Amino acid sequence: MGEIVAATVMAILCGGANLVLLRLVLVGVARLRSGSRGHGPGRMASSST
């Protein structure tokens, strides 16, 4: 039982880390796009996150 719980916790932690990495990548892409434009709604979107 302990091993199953440990494996489940590890899976949840790994999934959370993947979600954080995905969010960081999405924010980075959004900042790059807004940076290339220089102005507009891109800055507001990046500042709201």
PyMOL Python script that loads the backbone (N, CA, C, O; Angstrom):
from pymol import cmd

cmd.read_pdbstr("""\
ATOM      1  N   MET A   1       0.844  -1.211   0.000  1.00  0.00           N
ATOM      2  CA  MET A   1       0.000   0.000   0.000  1.00  0.00           C
ATOM      3  C   MET A   1       0.870   1.249   0.000  1.00  0.00           C
ATOM      4  O   MET A   1       0.580   2.212  -0.709  1.00  0.00           O
ATOM      5  N   GLY A   2       1.936   1.234   0.794  1.00  0.00           N
ATOM      6  CA  GLY A   2       2.815   2.406   0.866  1.00  0.00           C
ATOM      7  C   GLY A   2       3.417   2.746  -0.485  1.00  0.00           C
ATOM      8  O   GLY A   2       3.511   3.914  -0.862  1.00  0.00           O
ATOM      9  N   GLU A   3       3.826   1.702  -1.217  1.00  0.00           N
ATOM     10  CA  GLU A   3       4.437   1.960  -2.530  1.00  0.00           C
ATOM     11  C   GLU A   3       3.421   2.586  -3.484  1.00  0.00           C
ATOM     12  O   GLU A   3       3.760   3.473  -4.267  1.00  0.00           O
ATOM     13  N   ILE A   4       2.179   2.119  -3.414  1.00  0.00           N
ATOM     14  CA  ILE A   4       1.140   2.669  -4.302  1.00  0.00           C
ATOM     15  C   ILE A   4       0.916   4.144  -3.984  1.00  0.00           C
ATOM     16  O   ILE A   4       0.804   4.972  -4.888  1.00  0.00           O
ATOM     17  N   VAL A   5       0.852   4.465  -2.697  1.00  0.00           N
ATOM     18  CA  VAL A   5       0.642   5.861  -2.297  1.00  0.00           C
ATOM     19  C   VAL A   5       1.819   6.706  -2.757  1.00  0.00           C
ATOM     20  O   VAL A   5       1.633   7.809  -3.272  1.00  0.00           O
ATOM     21  N   ALA A   6       3.034   6.192  -2.571  1.00  0.00           N
ATOM     22  CA  ALA A   6       4.223   6.939  -2.982  1.00  0.00           C
ATOM     23  C   ALA A   6       4.211   7.172  -4.489  1.00  0.00           C
ATOM     24  O   ALA A   6       4.527   8.266  -4.958  1.00  0.00           O
ATOM     25  N   ALA A   7       3.845   6.137  -5.247  1.00  0.00           N
ATOM     26  CA  ALA A   7       3.808   6.272  -6.705  1.00  0.00           C
ATOM     27  C   ALA A   7       2.751   7.298  -7.115  1.00  0.00           C
ATOM     28  O   ALA A   7       2.966   8.086  -8.036  1.00  0.00           O
ATOM     29  N   THR A   8       1.611   7.281  -6.425  1.00  0.00           N
ATOM     30  CA  THR A   8       0.548   8.247  -6.748  1.00  0.00           C
ATOM     31  C   THR A   8       1.011   9.666  -6.453  1.00  0.00           C
ATOM     32  O   THR A   8       0.789  10.574  -7.254  1.00  0.00           O
ATOM     33  N   VAL A   9       1.654   9.858  -5.304  1.00  0.00           N
ATOM     34  CA  VAL A   9       2.150  11.193  -4.942  1.00  0.00           C
ATOM     35  C   VAL A   9       3.174  11.664  -5.963  1.00  0.00           C
ATOM     36  O   VAL A   9       3.153  12.819  -6.388  1.00  0.00           O
ATOM     37  N   MET A  10       4.077  10.759  -6.358  1.00  0.00           N
ATOM     38  CA  MET A  10       5.099  11.135  -7.343  1.00  0.00           C
ATOM     39  C   MET A  10       4.443  11.517  -8.666  1.00  0.00           C
ATOM     40  O   MET A  10       4.859  12.478  -9.314  1.00  0.00           O
ATOM     41  N   ALA A  11       3.416  10.763  -9.066  1.00  0.00           N
ATOM     42  CA  ALA A  11       2.732  11.064 -10.328  1.00  0.00           C
ATOM     43  C   ALA A  11       2.074  12.437 -10.255  1.00  0.00           C
ATOM     44  O   ALA A  11       2.125  13.207 -11.215  1.00  0.00           O
ATOM     45  N   ILE A  12       1.452  12.744  -9.108  1.00  0.00           N
ATOM     46  CA  ILE A  12       0.795  14.054  -8.954  1.00  0.00           C
ATOM     47  C   ILE A  12       1.849  15.161  -8.982  1.00  0.00           C
ATOM     48  O   ILE A  12       1.655  16.191  -9.628  1.00  0.00           O
ATOM     49  N   LEU A  13       2.961  14.946  -8.282  1.00  0.00           N
ATOM     50  CA  LEU A  13       4.012  15.971  -8.253  1.00  0.00           C
ATOM     51  C   LEU A  13       4.587  16.175  -9.650  1.00  0.00           C
ATOM     52  O   LEU A  13       4.811  17.308 -10.075  1.00  0.00           O
ATOM     53  N   CYS A  14       4.826  15.073 -10.363  1.00  0.00           N
ATOM     54  CA  CYS A  14       5.367  15.194 -11.722  1.00  0.00           C
ATOM     55  C   CYS A  14       4.362  15.908 -12.622  1.00  0.00           C
ATOM     56  O   CYS A  14       4.742  16.752 -13.434  1.00  0.00           O
ATOM     57  N   GLY A  15       3.090  15.572 -12.479  1.00  0.00           N
ATOM     58  CA  GLY A  15       2.062  16.232 -13.286  1.00  0.00           C
ATOM     59  C   GLY A  15       2.015  17.719 -12.985  1.00  0.00           C
ATOM     60  O   GLY A  15       1.883  18.535 -13.897  1.00  0.00           O
ATOM     61  N   GLY A  16       2.122  18.079 -11.699  1.00  0.00           N
ATOM     62  CA  GLY A  16       2.121  19.493 -11.338  1.00  0.00           C
ATOM     63  C   GLY A  16       3.323  20.202 -11.934  1.00  0.00           C
ATOM     64  O   GLY A  16       3.206  21.325 -12.424  1.00  0.00           O
ATOM     65  N   ALA A  17       4.489  19.545 -11.893  1.00  0.00           N
ATOM     66  CA  ALA A  17       5.690  20.159 -12.464  1.00  0.00           C
ATOM     67  C   ALA A  17       5.505  20.370 -13.962  1.00  0.00           C
ATOM     68  O   ALA A  17       5.910  21.398 -14.505  1.00  0.00           O
ATOM     69  N   ASN A  18       4.887  19.385 -14.634  1.00  0.00           N
ATOM     70  CA  ASN A  18       4.657  19.527 -16.075  1.00  0.00           C
ATOM     71  C   ASN A  18       3.718  20.693 -16.352  1.00  0.00           C
ATOM     72  O   ASN A  18       3.919  21.439 -17.311  1.00  0.00           O
ATOM     73  N   LEU A  19       2.686  20.855 -15.512  1.00  0.00           N
ATOM     74  CA  LEU A  19       1.752  21.973 -15.710  1.00  0.00           C
ATOM     75  C   LEU A  19       2.481  23.298 -15.522  1.00  0.00           C
ATOM     76  O   LEU A  19       2.259  24.243 -16.279  1.00  0.00           O
ATOM     77  N   VAL A  20       3.346  23.369 -14.518  1.00  0.00           N
ATOM     78  CA  VAL A  20       4.094  24.612 -14.279  1.00  0.00           C
ATOM     79  C   VAL A  20       4.996  24.909 -15.466  1.00  0.00           C
ATOM     80  O   VAL A  20       5.075  26.052 -15.916  1.00  0.00           O
ATOM     81  N   LEU A  21       5.686  23.876 -15.982  1.00  0.00           N
ATOM     82  CA  LEU A  21       6.568  24.084 -17.136  1.00  0.00           C
ATOM     83  C   LEU A  21       5.757  24.535 -18.341  1.00  0.00           C
ATOM     84  O   LEU A  21       6.171  25.434 -19.071  1.00  0.00           O
ATOM     85  N   LEU A  22       4.598  23.910 -18.550  1.00  0.00           N
ATOM     86  CA  LEU A  22       3.744  24.307 -19.680  1.00  0.00           C
ATOM     87  C   LEU A  22       3.339  25.767 -19.543  1.00  0.00           C
ATOM     88  O   LEU A  22       3.371  26.515 -20.520  1.00  0.00           O
ATOM     89  N   ARG A  23       2.955  26.180 -18.327  1.00  0.00           N
ATOM     90  CA  ARG A  23       2.532  27.566 -18.113  1.00  0.00           C
ATOM     91  C   ARG A  23       3.692  28.518 -18.367  1.00  0.00           C
ATOM     92  O   ARG A  23       3.517  29.576 -18.971  1.00  0.00           O
ATOM     93  N   LEU A  24       4.893  28.132 -17.897  1.00  0.00           N
ATOM     94  CA  LEU A  24       6.066  28.994 -18.116  1.00  0.00           C
ATOM     95  C   LEU A  24       6.343  29.140 -19.606  1.00  0.00           C
ATOM     96  O   LEU A  24       6.650  30.234 -20.079  1.00  0.00           O
ATOM     97  N   VAL A  25       6.234  28.035 -20.346  1.00  0.00           N
ATOM     98  CA  VAL A  25       6.482  28.095 -21.796  1.00  0.00           C
ATOM     99  C   VAL A  25       5.445  28.992 -22.468  1.00  0.00           C
ATOM    100  O   VAL A  25       5.785  29.821 -23.312  1.00  0.00           O
ATOM    101  N   LEU A  26       4.172  28.818 -22.084  1.00  0.00           N
ATOM    102  CA  LEU A  26       3.110  29.635 -22.697  1.00  0.00           C
ATOM    103  C   LEU A  26       3.329  31.107 -22.389  1.00  0.00           C
ATOM    104  O   LEU A  26       3.178  31.950 -23.273  1.00  0.00           O
ATOM    105  N   VAL A  27       3.682  31.428 -21.148  1.00  0.00           N
ATOM    106  CA  VAL A  27       3.926  32.829 -20.772  1.00  0.00           C
ATOM    107  C   VAL A  27       5.125  33.364 -21.541  1.00  0.00           C
ATOM    108  O   VAL A  27       5.114  34.509 -21.993  1.00  0.00           O
ATOM    109  N   GLY A  28       6.164  32.536 -21.693  1.00  0.00           N
ATOM    110  CA  GLY A  28       7.348  32.975 -22.435  1.00  0.00           C
ATOM    111  C   GLY A  28       7.013  33.269 -23.885  1.00  0.00           C
ATOM    112  O   GLY A  28       7.466  34.272 -24.437  1.00  0.00           O
ATOM    113  N   VAL A  29       6.224  32.402 -24.508  1.00  0.00           N
ATOM    114  CA  VAL A  29       5.832  32.629 -25.905  1.00  0.00           C
ATOM    115  C   VAL A  29       4.994  33.897 -26.013  1.00  0.00           C
ATOM    116  O   VAL A  29       5.176  34.689 -26.938  1.00  0.00           O
ATOM    117  N   ALA A  30       4.077  34.088 -25.067  1.00  0.00           N
ATOM    118  CA  ALA A  30       3.225  35.290 -25.097  1.00  0.00           C
ATOM    119  C   ALA A  30       4.084  36.537 -24.952  1.00  0.00           C
ATOM    120  O   ALA A  30       3.833  37.541 -25.618  1.00  0.00           O
ATOM    121  N   ARG A  31       5.097  36.485 -24.086  1.00  0.00           N
ATOM    122  CA  ARG A  31       5.964  37.654 -23.899  1.00  0.00           C
ATOM    123  C   ARG A  31       6.780  37.907 -25.156  1.00  0.00           C
ATOM    124  O   ARG A  31       6.990  39.058 -25.538  1.00  0.00           O
ATOM    125  N   LEU A  32       7.243  36.839 -25.805  1.00  0.00           N
ATOM    126  CA  LEU A  32       8.019  37.023 -27.038  1.00  0.00           C
ATOM    127  C   LEU A  32       7.148  37.671 -28.107  1.00  0.00           C
ATOM    128  O   LEU A  32       7.593  38.574 -28.816  1.00  0.00           O
ATOM    129  N   ARG A  33       5.910  37.208 -28.218  1.00  0.00           N
ATOM    130  CA  ARG A  33       5.009  37.776 -29.228  1.00  0.00           C
ATOM    131  C   ARG A  33       4.710  39.236 -28.915  1.00  0.00           C
ATOM    132  O   ARG A  33       4.737  40.081 -29.810  1.00  0.00           O
ATOM    133  N   SER A  34       4.425  39.539 -27.652  1.00  0.00           N
ATOM    134  CA  SER A  34       4.113  40.920 -27.284  1.00  0.00           C
ATOM    135  C   SER A  34       5.359  41.786 -27.446  1.00  0.00           C
ATOM    136  O   SER A  34       5.262  42.964 -27.789  1.00  0.00           O
ATOM    137  N   GLY A  35       6.540  41.194 -27.197  1.00  0.00           N
ATOM    138  CA  GLY A  35       7.781  41.948 -27.349  1.00  0.00           C
ATOM    139  C   GLY A  35       8.026  42.301 -28.801  1.00  0.00           C
ATOM    140  O   GLY A  35       8.495  43.398 -29.106  1.00  0.00           O
ATOM    141  N   SER A  36       7.705  41.364 -29.715  1.00  0.00           N
ATOM    142  CA  SER A  36       7.921  41.634 -31.137  1.00  0.00           C
ATOM    143  C   SER A  36       6.983  42.738 -31.612  1.00  0.00           C
ATOM    144  O   SER A  36       7.339  43.522 -32.491  1.00  0.00           O
ATOM    145  N   ARG A  37       5.785  42.800 -31.033  1.00  0.00           N
ATOM    146  CA  ARG A  37       4.840  43.863 -31.404  1.00  0.00           C
ATOM    147  C   ARG A  37       5.274  45.187 -30.780  1.00  0.00           C
ATOM    148  O   ARG A  37       5.206  46.241 -31.413  1.00  0.00           O
ATOM    149  N   GLY A  38       5.725  45.113 -29.515  1.00  0.00           N
ATOM    150  CA  GLY A  38       6.191  46.328 -28.852  1.00  0.00           C
ATOM    151  C   GLY A  38       5.085  47.038 -28.100  1.00  0.00           C
ATOM    152  O   GLY A  38       5.368  47.754 -27.140  1.00  0.00           O
ATOM    153  N   HIS A  39       3.840  46.867 -28.499  1.00  0.00           N
ATOM    154  CA  HIS A  39       2.730  47.543 -27.817  1.00  0.00           C
ATOM    155  C   HIS A  39       1.439  46.816 -28.142  1.00  0.00           C
ATOM    156  O   HIS A  39       1.408  45.954 -29.020  1.00  0.00           O
ATOM    157  N   GLY A  40       0.356  47.171 -27.421  1.00  0.00           N
ATOM    158  CA  GLY A  40      -0.922  46.533 -27.692  1.00  0.00           C
ATOM    159  C   GLY A  40      -1.396  45.674 -26.531  1.00  0.00           C
ATOM    160  O   GLY A  40      -0.886  45.796 -25.417  1.00  0.00           O
ATOM    161  N   PRO A  41      -2.368  44.808 -26.783  1.00  0.00           N
ATOM    162  CA  PRO A  41      -2.952  43.983 -25.716  1.00  0.00           C
ATOM    163  C   PRO A  41      -1.977  42.937 -25.169  1.00  0.00           C
ATOM    164  O   PRO A  41      -2.216  42.370 -24.102  1.00  0.00           O
ATOM    165  N   GLY A  42      -0.892  42.679 -25.881  1.00  0.00           N
ATOM    166  CA  GLY A  42       0.070  41.684 -25.413  1.00  0.00           C
ATOM    167  C   GLY A  42       0.632  42.035 -24.052  1.00  0.00           C
ATOM    168  O   GLY A  42       0.745  41.175 -23.179  1.00  0.00           O
ATOM    169  N   ARG A  43       0.988  43.304 -23.868  1.00  0.00           N
ATOM    170  CA  ARG A  43       1.552  43.705 -22.576  1.00  0.00           C
ATOM    171  C   ARG A  43       0.534  43.534 -21.460  1.00  0.00           C
ATOM    172  O   ARG A  43       0.876  43.064 -20.375  1.00  0.00           O
ATOM    173  N   MET A  44      -0.708  43.909 -21.714  1.00  0.00           N
ATOM    174  CA  MET A  44      -1.732  43.794 -20.678  1.00  0.00           C
ATOM    175  C   MET A  44      -1.928  42.329 -20.293  1.00  0.00           C
ATOM    176  O   MET A  44      -2.102  42.014 -19.116  1.00  0.00           O
ATOM    177  N   ALA A  45      -1.901  41.445 -21.268  1.00  0.00           N
ATOM    178  CA  ALA A  45      -2.099  40.026 -20.990  1.00  0.00           C
ATOM    179  C   ALA A  45      -0.943  39.490 -20.154  1.00  0.00           C
ATOM    180  O   ALA A  45      -1.161  38.714 -19.224  1.00  0.00           O
ATOM    181  N   SER A  46       0.290  39.896 -20.475  1.00  0.00           N
ATOM    182  CA  SER A  46       1.444  39.385 -19.746  1.00  0.00           C
ATOM    183  C   SER A  46       1.479  39.957 -18.338  1.00  0.00           C
ATOM    184  O   SER A  46       1.925  39.279 -17.413  1.00  0.00           O
ATOM    185  N   SER A  47       1.015  41.199 -18.153  1.00  0.00           N
ATOM    186  CA  SER A  47       1.057  41.808 -16.824  1.00  0.00           C
ATOM    187  C   SER A  47      -0.040  41.235 -15.935  1.00  0.00           C
ATOM    188  O   SER A  47       0.096  41.229 -14.711  1.00  0.00           O
ATOM    189  N   SER A  48      -1.118  40.756 -16.533  1.00  0.00           N
ATOM    190  CA  SER A  48      -2.226  40.231 -15.737  1.00  0.00           C
ATOM    191  C   SER A  48      -1.884  38.856 -15.170  1.00  0.00           C
ATOM    192  O   SER A  48      -2.475  38.454 -14.167  1.00  0.00           O
ATOM    193  N   THR A  49      -0.962  38.131 -15.768  1.00  0.00           N
ATOM    194  CA  THR A  49      -0.622  36.788 -15.288  1.00  0.00           C
ATOM    195  C   THR A  49       0.212  36.879 -14.037  1.00  0.00           C
ATOM    196  O   THR A  49       0.601  35.854 -13.478  1.00  0.00           O
TER     197      THR A  49
END
""", "prot")
cmd.dss("prot")
cmd.show_as("cartoon", "prot")
cmd.util.cbc("prot")
cmd.orient("prot")
